[in-house]
């Protein structure tokens, strides 16, 4: 990836504080997951603190499949900001918009958005996964869905700069 591509995908286009809580959490989980094992453990803990064990495992598997499909079929490496960054990069924004559109039931529109990130052959599959992950992400920021209210949520507690 050349410098122009990195700048294009990482250009700040917004702030986490200015988007819906579930989208900010989704972007933070994307960043954490892609940062490696420690980040993935934090994301898994967040799911386990929100859902019963079996449901958490299913939702983690869907999230993992979404990210793996995205990374495997991306036009270029997805550019992400650091976990502690309060900005939203353009690739992250497209990702969150695709997930939001799909989870609102607009799969065809989400597939068109997905073509900004992946080849057309994978866009519909990615949009369907995004819809499932988005429905879950919306629930994760709703306190009514947390099964362990007595346990601090460690998954996306990040100090932003």
N, C-alpha and C positions, 0 to 999 in steps of 0.2 A: 504494500500500500504506500503510495507516495504522500507527500505532505499535503498536497491539495485535497486528496481524498480524505485524509484524516481531519483536516479542517472542515470540510464539507459535512461529514457525518457527526462531528463533535461540536459544531457551531452552537453556542448557547442560544436557545430560542424561547426560554422561559425559566421559571423558578418553581421548585417543588412546592413552595408555600402558596403558589397561585393556582394550583390545579386541585382537583378533587382528592381527598385523602386516600381513597382506594387506588387512584392512579399513581400518586406519590409513593405509596407503599409498594405497588407493582414495580415501579422503576427502581426503588431501593432493593427489592428482592432480585431483580435482574442483575443489578450491579454486584450484589453480594454473591449470587450464584456463580457469576462469571469470574469472581475473584478467587475461587478455589474452595478447597475442602472446609476451611473454617467458615467462610461465608455461607456455603451450602448447609452446614450444620445450623447456622443461625436461622436460615430460611425454614428448614425443617422444624426447628423448635417453634417458630411462629405458627406454622400449620398445626403442630401438635397442641399448642396452647389454645388454638381456636376451635378445633374439631375433635370428635372422638377418634381414637387411634386408627381404626380401619378407614374412616373417611379421610383422615389426614394423609394416610399412605396413598390413597387413590388420588387425592388432589396434588400431592407432591409429584407423583408419577406423571400426571398431566402437565404440570408446570415444567418438569424436566424434559418431557417430550417436546413441548412447545419450544423451549430454548435450544434443544439439540437439533430440531428440524430447522429452526431459524439459522443457527450457526453453520449447519452442514450445507444449506442451500443458499446462503446469502450471496449477493452479487460481489460483495467485498466484506472484509471483517467489520462487524458492527462496532461502532465507536461509542464508548461509554465514558461518562465522567467518573471521577473517583467516588467512592461510597459516601464520603463526607461532604461532597460538593453540593451546594444548594441549587445549582443550575440544572436545567434540563437540556440535554443536547438534542440536535435535530434527529438523529437515529432513535434516541430514546423517546422522543415526542411521537415519531411515526409509529413506533412499537406500541406506545400507550394508546394512541388514537385507533390503531388497528384493533387492539383488544377491546377498547370501549365500544367501537362500532359493532364488532362481532357480538359482544355480550349484550348489546341492545337488540340483537336479533337481525341485524342488517348484514348477513353473511356475504352477499354479493358485493356490497360496498366495501366491506372489510377485506375481501379478496383483492379488490382493485388497489386498496391501500397496501396490502401485502406485497404487491408487485414492485413497490418501491424498495423492498428489502430482499425479496427472493425471486427466483425465476417463476414464470407464469404457471409452469407445471405443478409447482408446490403451493401456489397461492391459496387455492381453495382449502386444501388440507390444513395449512397454517391458520387460515381464518376460522375453521371449525374448532381447532384446538384453542385458538385465542378466545372464542366465545365461551368455551367451558372454563378456561382459566379466569376470564373476566368475571363471570358469575361468582366464582369462588372469591376472587379478589375483593369484590364489592361486599361480600359477607364478612370477610376477614377484618374489615374496619368497622363493622357493626357490632357493638358490645353485646348485643342480644345473642350472637352466635358463639361467644366464647364459652368453652366448657370448663376452663380453669381460671375463673376470675381471681382466685386467691394466689395465683402464680404470676409473677411479673413477666410480661411479654418481652423476650430477649431478642427476637428475630430482627426487628427493624428499628430498634432503638439506636439511632445514629446521631451524633452531634454534627450538625451541618456548619460549614464555614461560610 
